[in-house]
Amino acid sequence: MQDLKDKLAFITGGASGIGLGMCRAFLGAGMKVVIADIRKEALNRAVADLKDASYNILPIHLDVTDRAAWVRAADQAEAAFGAVSVLCNNAGITIDGPIPQGTYDDWDFCLGVNLGGVINGVMTFMPRMIRRGEGGHIVNTSSMGGLIAGAGSGIYSTSKFAVVGLTEELRSDLAPHGIGVSLFCPGPTQTELFASSVAVRPANLGSTGYVPRTLPDPSTMPEDIAAAIYAIALKPEDAGRRVLEGIRRNDMYILTHPEFGDIVRARCEALLASMSREQPGPERLRAAKLLLTDKLYSEQIARARAREN
Ligand SMILES: NC(=O)c1ccc[n+]([C@@H]2O[C@H](COP(=O)([O-])OP(=O)(O)OC[C@H]3O[C@@H](n4cnc5c(N)ncnc54)[C@H](O)[C@@H]3O)[C@@H](O)[C@H]2O)c1
């Protein structure tokens, strides 16, 4: 979507961190913004922060796991500002630690918000966008941890890998409707994620196998790790600007942190290196092309290369 002025964005988890960074970037582009978040005090803080743009923002208290609340929130947004053109499914929580320590509550909490919240956002707004017939854009926030494993946060990574598959499929499905779909995979960013994840955990999913971190406390970390985090952590405003740019260009992938490129490449190469060594004949190659196409990926490669030239 090139022309974003006066268009309405609906951002979940918009009250802090990356979501708030998106709000700022979108408001700067002349858009109107619904800030949807489960934390009322964070919503109040965000509204106070953005008071200069108060005519163009609507805070909505929303738990992204609550499907009935999604319908009410969508109706409220449309009643206030008209149709939603850009949906950012960004709300998320983190669960930090190895899989063997996890409980079912850890899985249900994390998948419920990080995957279920995205599904609910898509299922609420996708039919409205299709019905309206004027296109639109959906951005789903995954993570660098949705592209590469090994950071020691397996439950979180599972939820974020799932968002990758959902988003890539959705991009093909919605292209005929003129609705762009982007996958946002930020690397480490300076946000409230550790504290907010503790604050929003519902009591009925309270049994955890982890000691939840409220803050990434540099004083308890080995010095080199603390320095590494400080060196690479992105500012939420910069994350917001990257997302805005990705929407304008209809990028399939919106990525940050090129310093992780070698690891992403290693994962792709590990996959290729693990394929069977047999040589499929022409008939099998033809059949494979009928079953699957590389269109989704080749288009994104072409877009990225065109920008380089
Ligand atoms: N901070 C990072 O380093 C980083 C890296 C990669 C991906 N991400 C992803 O970015 C997204 C935004 O997180 P952030 O880092 O800005 O953290 P944040 O805590 O600053 O923002 C997340 C927001 O989501 C809200 N939220 C949580 N559960 C919710 C629910 N059930 N319904 C509605 N809102 C809910 C929180 O209240 C919070 O305001 C998340 O999906 C996170 O997984 C963050």
The ligand as a MOL file (V3000), in Angstrom:
LIG
                    3D

  0  0  0     0  0            999 V3000
M  V30 BEGIN CTAB
M  V30 COUNTS 44 48 0 0 0
M  V30 BEGIN ATOM
M  V30 1 N 11.6420 -7.2890 22.0870 0
M  V30 2 C 12.2470 -8.1490 21.3140 0
M  V30 3 O 13.4740 -8.3250 21.4010 0
M  V30 4 C 11.4610 -8.9070 20.2900 0
M  V30 5 C 12.1560 -9.6390 19.3140 0
M  V30 6 C 11.4460 -10.3620 18.3700 0
M  V30 7 C 10.0600 -10.3470 18.3640 0
M  V30 8 N 9.3990 -9.6290 19.3190 0 CHG=1
M  V30 9 C 7.9250 -9.6380 19.2600 0
M  V30 10 O 7.4600 -8.3170 19.1700 0
M  V30 11 C 6.1090 -8.2510 19.6310 0
M  V30 12 C 5.9520 -7.0440 20.5300 0
M  V30 13 O 6.6810 -7.2560 21.7290 0
M  V30 14 P 7.6230 -6.1500 22.3840 0
M  V30 15 O 8.9910 -6.7020 22.3730 0
M  V30 16 O 7.3540 -4.8340 21.7930 0 CHG=-1
M  V30 17 O 7.1560 -6.2270 23.9170 0
M  V30 18 P 6.2160 -5.2420 24.7660 0
M  V30 19 O 5.9650 -5.9360 26.0420 0
M  V30 20 O 6.8090 -3.8940 24.8520 0
M  V30 21 O 4.8820 -5.2150 23.8850 0
M  V30 22 C 4.0110 -6.3310 23.8060 0
M  V30 23 C 2.6200 -5.8270 24.1030 0
M  V30 24 O 1.6880 -6.9180 23.8780 0
M  V30 25 C 0.6910 -6.7880 24.8670 0
M  V30 26 N -0.0010 -8.0760 25.0570 0
M  V30 27 C 0.4920 -9.2070 25.6260 0
M  V30 28 N -0.4700 -10.1400 25.6680 0
M  V30 29 C -1.5810 -9.5940 25.1100 0
M  V30 30 C -2.9010 -10.0670 24.8730 0
M  V30 31 N -3.2830 -11.2960 25.2500 0
M  V30 32 N -3.7650 -9.2450 24.2610 0
M  V30 33 C -3.4060 -7.9830 23.9090 0
M  V30 34 N -2.1910 -7.4730 24.1290 0
M  V30 35 C -1.2870 -8.2720 24.7200 0
M  V30 36 C 1.4320 -6.3360 26.1230 0
M  V30 37 O 0.5780 -5.7500 27.0680 0
M  V30 38 C 2.4500 -5.3720 25.5420 0
M  V30 39 O 2.0010 -4.0370 25.5900 0
M  V30 40 C 5.8440 -9.5800 20.3150 0
M  V30 41 O 5.0850 -10.3970 19.4550 0
M  V30 42 C 7.2330 -10.1660 20.5060 0
M  V30 43 O 7.2300 -11.5780 20.5540 0
M  V30 44 C 10.0770 -8.9110 20.2760 0
M  V30 END ATOM
M  V30 BEGIN BOND
M  V30 1 1 1 2
M  V30 2 2 2 3
M  V30 3 1 2 4
M  V30 4 1 4 5
M  V30 5 2 4 44
M  V30 6 2 5 6
M  V30 7 1 6 7
M  V30 8 2 7 8
M  V30 9 1 8 9
M  V30 10 1 8 44
M  V30 11 1 9 10
M  V30 12 1 9 42
M  V30 13 1 10 11
M  V30 14 1 11 12
M  V30 15 1 11 40
M  V30 16 1 12 13
M  V30 17 1 13 14
M  V30 18 2 14 15
M  V30 19 1 14 16
M  V30 20 1 14 17
M  V30 21 1 17 18
M  V30 22 2 18 19
M  V30 23 1 18 20
M  V30 24 1 18 21
M  V30 25 1 21 22
M  V30 26 1 22 23
M  V30 27 1 23 24
M  V30 28 1 23 38
M  V30 29 1 24 25
M  V30 30 1 25 26
M  V30 31 1 25 36
M  V30 32 1 26 27
M  V30 33 1 26 35
M  V30 34 2 27 28
M  V30 35 1 28 29
M  V30 36 1 29 30
M  V30 37 2 29 35
M  V30 38 1 30 31
M  V30 39 2 30 32
M  V30 40 1 32 33
M  V30 41 2 33 34
M  V30 42 1 34 35
M  V30 43 1 36 37
M  V30 44 1 36 38
M  V30 45 1 38 39
M  V30 46 1 40 41
M  V30 47 1 40 42
M  V30 48 1 42 43
M  V30 END BOND
M  V30 END CTAB
M  END
